[in-house]
Amino acid sequence: MRKKIVAGNWKMNLNYEEGQKLTSEIVNMYKDENIKDVTVVLNPPFVHLFPVKKLIGNTPNLFLGSQNCSEKAAGAYTGETSASMLKSFGAEYVILGHSERREYFKESNELLTAKVRQALDYGLTPIFCCGEPLEIREAGTHEAYVKNQLTESLFGLSAEDFAKIVIAYEPIWAIGTGKTASSDQAQEMHKALREHLASKFGQEAADHTSILYGGSCNPGNAKDLFSKADVDGGLIGGASLKSRDFMDIIKSF
Ligand code: PGA
């Protein structure tokens, strides 16, 4: 059985008080509402990691993640944060290759290979993002485009390392736009990606890989998306900033 995962991506939002308030609400609701069998990950900006971890404590199945890490282990890289630092501050997951990082910070598939390596070397689980822009979807070449992102960044991994990866499919045209992929579009891509992973790492490994959907996922559409055979949860942006919405998504399996 693969894990059901809902990860919240705060992006560059919330000051200290707002972050503490949101986390406290989520932790309390999470405990009160008896969530079972869902792994929940909060991915705040770096400066929030430590105080958010303090509030999460050892709540079972509720984890801390970051939105990025350096491709370097340590050294003179001003402004960067290493995977080993993140781990030492209590992070268990790291989002890598988000389309905003690819677009605004020019992160290439090659750079992401190095980031994935760092994450794995220091015991973080990468939530590896992939997804196509609108023009690629309209040209009908989206499957090949997204498969290539996986091939170039992940296919050099050993089977043992690959088994630690979580994939997040996020069509760029659906991120923050209010325009969600239909559950059939999500399922079609997730199935194609799972087949692609199976061709390299074997069917069993592919069957154990959680593939999350991201892009305007909200309490109104999560149930439909999560009902699909190859959709194992969500990477949630905007709706993860509202505790009730985020919890309702978590409860949508
Ligand atoms: P969104 O963002 O839910 O606000 O569309 C998803 C993401 O970018 O991870």
Boltz pocket constraint, residues with backbone or C-beta under 6 A from the ligand:
constraints:
  - pocket:
      binder: B
      contacts: [[A, 9], [A, 170], [A, 174], [A, 175], [A, 176], [A, 177], [A, 178], [A, 214], [A, 215], [A, 216], [A, 217], [A, 235], [A, 236], [A, 237], [A, 238], [A, 239]]
      max_distance: 6.0
